[in-house]
Amino acid sequence: MGFTLFLILVVLILCVFILFSDEIKATQKRDPAARNRLEVILLYSGLHAIVAYRISNFLWRKKIPLIPRAISQIARFFTGIEIHPGATIGSGLFIDHGMGVVIGETTIIGDHVCLFQGVTLGGTGKETGKRHPTLGDNIVVGAGAKILGNINIGSNSYIGANAVVIKDTPANSTIVGVPGRITKQEGRKIDNKMDHIHVLDPVWQSMNELEQKVKDLEKKLKIK
């Protein structure tokens, strides 16, 4: 009996290793605490939530009732991450820490996206149809950020921590604040380096520009 359980566990680990290699690689690439693949498979709740989502999504697309939602709720109980089985998610998704992450039914997520804890990809009311956001490829969404409604977030973008985004944003942008304000990141991808320090803040930029204008005005007044 014990050997049988051990064999089942080994087979399950091998299946996850093969079927979720993109997600495992994404975790190792982005998280310096991920020492090896076995650790990621056994101990990373973000990966566990994605595995549960893939199963529930397969059943959802087969129009099997109740079971997909039951799987997603069980996964939420164990991981703190709620992913609706109707969501569409590309390869290489990395959910770091993950507690409190919510991904709504009509959400679409591209490839190689990173979500931190407390992120909500949600709706804004009781509307039907496509009511959740669409995220492109290579996007980082910081801790506590909220992206709400049927909006599009362009590829290679960064959503700052605790930002609230309710409007479309172009590719290669950084969005910070409440409501979210956009600043260009000069087309530089930041997801691979996970650079949360050198982020262009539009509020700070505006303050710097205003300060410079005041200095220029003071110089002109002194000259006169």
N, C-alpha and C positions, 0 to 999 in steps of 0.2 A: 504493500500500500504506500509506504513512504517512498519507495523507489519510483512508483508510478507518478506520484505528485511531483517528485523532483524532475522526472522526464517531461511532464506537462509544462512545468515552469521553464525548463530549458528551451522547449519548443516555442513557448510564448515569447521568450526573450529573443530568440532567433527571428521570429516573425516580425517583431517590432524593429529589430535591428535592420532587417531587409526592407520592410515596407515604409519605415519612417526615417530612412537614412538622411534625407534632406533636413528634417527637423532636428535630428541628433547633431548633424554637422553644424547647423545654424546655432544651436545651443553652445557647442564647444567653441565656435568661432567668436561668439559675442560675450560669453560669460567666462571670465578668467578663473572662476571657482570650479568650473566643470573639468575635472581631472581626467576622466576617461569616459568612454561610451557606456560602459556597464553602469557607472554611477548615474549618468543621465537617464538611462532606461529605468533604473530602479527607484530613483529618488527625486526626480524632477516633476513636480505636479503639473507644470505647464505642458510637458510632453504627455502626461497621463490624460489631461483634459483633451488634447488634440486626438489621441488615440480613441477616446470615447466618442468624440465628435465624428471622426471618420466612420465609425461603426454606425452611429445613429443617423448620420447623413445618408449612408448607403440604404438603410432601411426606410428613411424618409422619402428618398427618391423612388423607392419601390412601392410607396403609398401604403406602407404597413401602419396601422393605427396604434396609438398609445405607446408602443414599445420605444420608438425613437425619443419621445419626450421623457419617458421614464429613465432611459439611459442618461440623458443630459442632466436630469435632476439628481440622479445618483452620483454622477461625476461632479456636480456642483457641491454636493454634500461632502465628498472626500477631498476635493481640490480647492474649493472656494471660487471656482471659475465656471461661469455659466455661458455655454455656447449653444444657441438654438440649433437644432439639427437641420433647419432649413437654410442656414447661412451658407454662403459659397466662399471657400477659403483655398487659396493657392498653396504652393509648396514652400517649405522653408520657414513657416511661421514660428516665431520664438516668443513665448510668453514668459517674461522674467518675473519671478516671485508669484505673480498672478492673482493673489487674493483680491476678490472684489471685481475682477474683470467680467464685463457683460457684453456679449455679442448678439445682436438682435437677429430676428428671422430672415430679413431680406438684405442683410449686410453682405457686401462683396469685398473680399480682401485679396489683393494680388500676391505676388511671390516675394519672399524674403522680407516680410514685415515683422517688426518687433513691437510688442505691447508690454507696457509695464503695469504694475499693480494698480488697481482702482480705475482702470480705463473703462469707459462706457461707449459703445458704438450702438446708439439707441435711436428711438423715434422721438417725435415731439408732440404726439397727441394720439387720437383714435383713428387717424386716417388708415385706409387700407391700401393694398398694393405695395409698390416699392416705397418704403418709408424709413429705411435705414441707410447709412452712408455707404459709399463705394470708395475703397482705398486702392491706389495704384501699387506699383512695385517699390521695394526698397524704402519703406516708410518707417519712421520711429515715432511712437506715440508715448509721451512721457507719463509718469505716474499721476493718476488722478484726472487725466484729461478726459473731456467729454466731447464727442463728435456726434451731433444730433441731426436727424432728419435725412431726407433723400438728397444728399449733397455729394460732391466728388472732391476727393483729396488727390492732387496730382502726385505722380511718382517722384521719388527722391526727396521727399519732404520730411520735415521734423515738426511734430506738435509738442510744444513745451508742456512741462508739468502743470497740471491744474487749469490748462487752457480750456475754453468753451468755444467750440467751432460750430457755427450754424450756417455758414455760407461756403460756396465752392472756393477752392484754392488752387492756384496753378502749380505746375511741377516745379521742383527745385526751390521750394519756399520753406521758411520757418514761420510758424504761427504761434504766437504767445498771447497771454492775457485773457481777460473776460470783458466783452466778447473777444474772440480771437482776432488779432491783427497780424497782417502779413508783412514779412520782410524777406527779401531775396537772400539766398545763401550762395549766390554766384555760381549756381549749378553744381556746387560741390556736394558729393554724396557723403553723408556723415554716419550712416547706419553701421558700416563695418567697424569704424573706430569707436562707436558709441560715445561720441564727443558731446557731453552735456554741458561743458563749460564755455566753449567758444561759440556761443550761439548769439546771433544778432538779434537784439531786442529792439523792436520798433519804437517803444516808448522811450527807451534810453537814447536811441538815435534822434528822436524828435527833440528831446531835451538838449542834447549836444548841439543840434542845429540851431535851436533857439538861443542857447548861450553864445554861440558863435556870432549870431546876428546882433545880439546885444553888444558884444565886444566891438564888432565892426561899427555899430552906430555910435558907441562911445568914442572911438577913434575919430570918426567924422566930426563929432561935436567939438572935440579938442582942437582939431585942425582949424575949424571955423573960429 
